[in-house]
Amino acid sequence: MIRILVVEDEIPILRSICSLIEQTDSEFQVAARARNGKEALDILDTQVIDVVFLDIHMPVMDGMEVLQELQKKELDVLIVVLSGYQDFEYVRMAMRHGAVDYLLKPAKREELKRVLYEVESRVIERNLHKNKISLEEQHREYELAVIYADHCFEKYEQNEKRKRLKDELTKFLKNKLEENEYWSIKGRTGNEFIVMMKKFGRRNEKLLKEFLNSVYRKEEAHSVFMYQNEMNHEKVFKIYTMLHEIAMENMLLDEDSFRMVSEKDELRLQNQEMINQAKQKLRQTSCPENIMSDMQFVLQNIPHKRGVIVEILYQAYLIYGNKFGENEKNIWNISDMNDLVEQCRTIEDILKKLETLIVDTFYIQDDNSVQLKERLAVSLKEYMEQHYSEKISNQDLAEKFGFVENHLRKLFKGRYGMSPMDYLQMIRIAKSKELLRENMPVKVVAQRVGFQDALYFSKIFKKIEGCSPREYRECQRI
């Protein structure tokens, strides 16, 4: 968490800047506010502050006087100057007195975001250099690794997972290493942790792999990226930045991963080759109706790397938009694709969200009936996936969507190659297999997935899977 002090005498501007800061990222906390320079210095004397957003023109004590006082006290805090257009000469003076950046008023969201992430990098670099590296130990060799609680960074709420991983990492390192052999701090993103350890053969690599195994959880995907060469303290921030960038592209969505990384790492070339092969396949799509099947083929036949998937989704939009035209209301960009991936746990989750997006974006024939039919088929499918545990019949679907049963059956079968009821049974059996693996009683499983009769459930299960539910569960135990 980066603690911020905002110093501004105009209340509306003060409130606006504080609000924008906390909306940008949960890692930025407005820890205190001040209306003049004297209040700001009092706060800095009593609280731990990482960054100060400092107005220049204020009553009692102005921004320049505050900067001069901070230089005298040698306080380790980063200063961002708040300024109007007419104050630029003051800004230059402030930079000469130690300010690291400036923000023009009224603050714009994108410019504020740029400034925040710039000072965040400086805070991390400062912390990396001052944590547990004493003067007498600076000649020693170290190894650096970054550890991630998940593949999601901004939109996905994960405070509980982040705290749990931090606690597990802290406990593990304390049990395995002496206090002077390592240190760890939070990284640039909320779910990232940086670990630096004294070099000792292959001990650290083995320890981090052991840690990864110890925190395995089916519903989460942890990642460790470790620099394979030793280094001294002067290279810490450079190597961390490289590891962070490689991790953004290469962490896996749905399984734990450990990767040794070098400065000549070939991952980027490998990823670009995968993206180029995917683009070749996507260019072969003959009509909008085939987009989904081709996207499914591409995404299911590549390593599930976060950055590669985001780039392929964006390239698909460019290719299909040029080839088939697009709905101007649905314009995709890298940020949209990143958000989509952040909301998903698996490739299957991505494909579910992608299907609706594809229909809304590329089915734009003059005759809207094609798009409407496709959208209706997708809606039917989504409804059954969300309500499979409830009583659903063809009549229920007809009443829900306002069409006769025969029309819905024909429309759905034309899109998915099976009737709605066959698809519903397929979903129910797939969900029942998950519950059976958890040793849940067959009768309870049947009720959980929408069967009122356990005998009928067993009959359908055996018809689809070739064995009874009990036989299936016994096989999973072996």
SVG drawing of the C-alpha trace seen along z (x, -y; Angstrom):
<svg xmlns="http://www.w3.org/2000/svg" viewBox="-45 -33 77 82">
<polyline fill="none" stroke="black" stroke-width="0.4" points="0.0,0.0 1.4,-3.4 0.4,-6.1 -0.3,-9.5 -0.6,-13.0 -2.6,-15.6 -1.9,-19.2 -4.3,-21.7 -6.0,-24.8 -9.1,-24.7 -11.5,-22.2 -13.2,-21.2 -9.8,-20.5 -8.6,-18.7 -11.7,-16.4 -11.4,-15.8 -7.8,-14.7 -8.3,-12.5 -11.2,-10.8 -9.4,-10.3 -6.4,-8.8 -8.4,-6.2 -10.4,-5.3 -7.2,-4.7 -6.0,-1.6 -6.6,-0.1 -2.9,-0.2 -2.9,-4.0 -4.3,-5.2 -4.9,-8.8 -3.6,-8.6 -3.9,-12.3 -5.0,-15.7 -3.8,-19.2 -4.9,-22.7 -1.5,-24.4 2.2,-23.7 2.4,-23.9 -0.3,-21.2 1.6,-19.1 4.8,-19.2 3.0,-18.3 1.6,-15.2 5.0,-14.2 6.5,-14.4 3.9,-12.0 2.9,-9.6 4.6,-7.4 4.0,-8.9 5.4,-7.7 4.2,-10.4 3.0,-14.0 0.9,-15.8 1.8,-19.4 0.1,-22.6 2.5,-25.6 0.2,-28.6 -1.2,-28.2 -1.8,-30.3 0.3,-30.1 3.2,-28.2 3.4,-27.7 4.7,-24.7 8.2,-26.1 8.7,-26.6 7.6,-23.1 10.1,-21.7 12.9,-23.7 12.0,-22.4 11.9,-18.8 15.4,-19.2 16.7,-20.4 15.1,-17.4 16.2,-15.0 12.8,-13.2 12.6,-10.2 9.3,-11.2 8.5,-11.7 6.9,-15.1 4.5,-15.7 3.8,-19.4 0.2,-20.5 0.2,-23.5 -1.8,-25.8 -0.6,-26.6 0.6,-30.0 2.8,-28.5 5.3,-26.7 8.3,-28.7 7.5,-27.7 7.3,-24.0 10.8,-24.3 12.0,-25.7 10.2,-22.9 11.9,-20.3 15.3,-21.8 14.3,-21.5 13.6,-17.8 10.1,-17.4 10.0,-14.3 7.0,-15.2 4.1,-17.7 0.4,-17.5 -1.6,-20.3 -4.9,-21.5 -7.6,-20.6 -6.3,-17.0 -7.2,-14.7 -7.7,-11.0 -5.2,-9.7 -2.5,-12.2 -3.0,-11.4 -2.7,-7.7 0.5,-8.2 2.0,-10.2 0.9,-7.6 2.4,-4.7 5.6,-6.6 6.0,-7.4 4.9,-3.8 8.0,-2.6 10.2,-5.0 8.7,-3.8 9.4,-0.2 12.9,-1.0 13.6,-2.9 12.3,0.0 14.3,2.6 17.5,0.7 17.0,0.0 15.6,3.3 18.1,5.4 21.2,4.8 23.8,3.4 27.0,1.8 29.1,4.7 27.0,7.1 26.8,5.2 29.5,7.3 27.5,10.5 25.6,12.2 21.8,12.4 18.9,14.1 15.6,12.4 12.1,13.8 8.6,12.4 5.6,14.4 2.0,13.9 -1.2,14.8 -3.2,14.8 -3.2,13.6 -5.6,10.8 -4.4,7.3 -6.8,4.4 -10.5,5.1 -10.7,8.4 -11.1,8.1 -8.7,10.4 -7.7,8.9 -8.3,12.2 -6.1,14.2 -3.4,11.6 -3.3,11.5 -3.4,15.3 -0.4,15.7 1.5,13.0 1.0,14.8 2.0,18.1 5.1,16.7 6.2,15.0 5.7,18.1 7.5,20.3 10.6,18.1 10.9,17.7 10.8,21.5 13.4,22.1 15.9,19.3 17.7,17.2 16.5,13.6 19.6,12.1 19.4,14.4 16.3,12.9 13.8,10.1 10.5,9.6 8.3,6.7 5.1,6.0 5.6,5.4 4.1,3.1 0.7,4.8 -1.5,5.8 -0.9,9.6 2.8,9.4 5.6,10.1 9.3,9.6 11.7,12.0 15.5,11.5 17.7,14.3 21.4,14.8 22.9,17.1 23.6,20.6 23.9,23.2 20.4,24.2 18.9,23.9 16.7,20.9 15.2,22.5 14.4,25.6 12.8,23.6 10.6,21.6 9.4,24.7 8.6,26.3 6.7,23.2 4.7,23.3 3.7,26.9 2.8,26.0 0.2,23.3 -1.4,25.4 -5.2,24.7 -7.4,25.9 -9.2,22.6 -6.1,20.4 -3.1,20.2 0.2,19.1 3.2,18.1 6.9,17.7 9.4,16.1 13.0,16.3 16.1,14.7 18.5,17.5 21.7,15.6 23.1,14.1 23.4,10.4 24.5,7.6 22.2,5.0 22.8,2.4 21.0,4.5 17.9,5.2 15.4,2.7 16.5,3.4 16.1,7.2 12.8,6.8 11.4,4.7 12.4,7.3 10.8,10.1 7.6,8.1 7.3,7.5 7.9,11.2 5.4,12.3 2.7,10.0 2.9,11.9 3.7,15.5 1.8,16.4 -0.7,19.1 -4.5,18.6 -5.4,22.0 -2.3,23.7 0.6,23.0 3.9,22.3 7.6,21.8 9.9,20.2 13.7,19.5 14.4,16.3 17.6,14.8 18.3,11.5 18.4,13.2 15.1,15.0 13.5,16.3 9.9,16.3 9.0,13.1 10.1,14.6 8.2,17.8 5.1,15.9 5.2,13.8 5.5,17.0 2.4,18.3 0.5,15.1 1.5,15.1 0.3,18.7 -3.0,17.8 -3.4,14.8 -2.8,17.1 -5.6,19.4 -8.0,16.5 -7.5,15.0 -8.8,18.3 -12.3,17.8 -14.8,17.7 -17.8,16.1 -19.0,14.6 -20.7,17.9 -17.3,19.6 -15.6,17.0 -16.5,18.7 -15.3,22.2 -12.0,20.8 -11.4,18.8 -12.2,21.9 -9.7,23.9 -6.9,21.3 -7.4,20.6 -7.6,24.3 -4.4,25.2 -2.0,22.7 -0.4,22.5 -2.8,20.5 -0.6,17.5 -2.2,14.3 -0.5,11.8 -0.6,14.1 -4.4,14.6 -5.0,10.8 -3.0,10.1 -4.7,12.8 -8.1,11.5 -7.2,8.0 -5.7,9.3 -8.9,11.3 -10.9,8.1 -8.7,6.3 -8.7,9.2 -12.5,9.8 -13.3,6.1 -11.4,5.6 -12.9,8.8 -16.5,8.7 -17.1,5.2 -18.1,4.5 -20.8,2.9 -19.5,-0.6 -21.0,-0.3 -18.7,2.6 -15.1,1.5 -12.5,3.7 -9.2,2.5 -6.3,4.0 -7.7,2.7 -11.1,4.3 -9.4,7.7 -7.3,7.4 -10.5,6.7 -12.2,9.8 -9.3,12.1 -9.1,10.7 -12.7,11.8 -12.1,15.4 -10.5,18.4 -10.1,20.7 -10.2,20.7 -13.8,22.0 -14.8,18.9 -13.2,16.7 -15.0,18.5 -18.4,18.1 -17.9,14.3 -16.5,14.2 -19.5,15.8 -21.9,13.0 -19.2,10.4 -18.6,11.9 -22.3,12.1 -22.9,8.5 -19.8,7.2 -19.6,9.1 -23.1,10.3 -24.1,7.1 -25.8,8.3 -28.5,6.1 -31.0,8.7 -31.0,8.5 -32.8,11.8 -29.4,13.7 -28.0,11.7 -31.2,12.0 -31.2,15.8 -27.6,16.1 -28.2,13.9 -31.2,15.9 -29.3,19.2 -26.5,17.8 -29.0,16.5 -30.7,19.9 -27.3,21.6 -26.3,19.0 -29.6,19.4 -29.3,23.2 -25.7,22.9 -26.8,20.6 -30.0,22.4 -29.1,26.1 -30.0,27.0 -33.6,25.8 -36.5,27.5 -36.3,26.6 -38.4,28.0 -38.9,27.0 -42.2,25.4 -40.3,23.4 -37.8,22.1 -40.7,21.2 -42.4,19.1 -39.1,17.6 -38.0,16.4 -41.4,15.9 -41.1,18.4 -42.8,21.7 -41.0,24.8 -40.3,26.1 -38.8,22.8 -36.4,22.8 -35.4,26.4 -34.6,25.8 -32.8,22.6 -30.6,24.1 -29.8,27.3 -28.8,25.2 -26.3,23.3 -25.0,26.1 -25.8,29.4 -28.1,30.7 -31.4,29.9 -31.7,27.6 -32.7,30.6 -29.7,32.6 -27.4,29.7 -29.0,29.3 -28.4,33.0 -24.7,32.6 -24.2,29.6 -25.9,31.5 -23.7,34.6 -20.5,32.5 -21.4,30.7 -22.3,34.0 -18.9,35.4 -17.3,32.5 -19.5,33.2 -18.9,36.9 -15.1,36.3 -15.8,34.5 -17.4,37.7 -20.9,36.3 -23.7,38.9 -25.3,39.8 -28.8,38.7 -27.5,35.3 -25.6,34.9 -28.7,35.7 -30.7,33.0 -27.8,30.4 -27.7,30.7 -31.5,30.6 -32.6,34.3 -35.6,35.0 -35.1,38.7 -31.7,40.3 -32.5,43.5 -33.3,41.4 -30.0,39.5 -28.1,42.7 -29.7,43.9 -28.8,40.8 -25.3,40.7 -24.6,44.3 -26.0,43.6 -23.6,40.6 -20.5,41.8 -20.8,45.6 -20.7,46.3 -22.8,45.6 -22.2,42.6 -20.8,44.9 -18.5,46.6 -17.3,43.3 -16.5,42.1 -14.6,45.3 -12.5,44.9 -11.5,41.4 -10.3,42.7 -7.8,45.1"/>
</svg>
